[in-house]
Amino acid sequence: MIHMDPQRNLAIAINSAWPAGTGRGLSAARLAFVNAVAEASDALAQR
């Protein structure tokens, strides 16, 4: 998966082996990771 966030000038590439191809729990975990990286990026930008 590649997530592009032009407003933050942020690109996240995820290459991993999941226990299943898709699923609600896996999608939620992936979204939580992307959101955590975006929040960390924002925090660093405010320094």
Secondary structure, DSSP 8 states (H G I E B T S, - for coil): -EEEETTTTEEEE-----SSS--HHHHHHHHHHHHHHHHHHHHHHT-
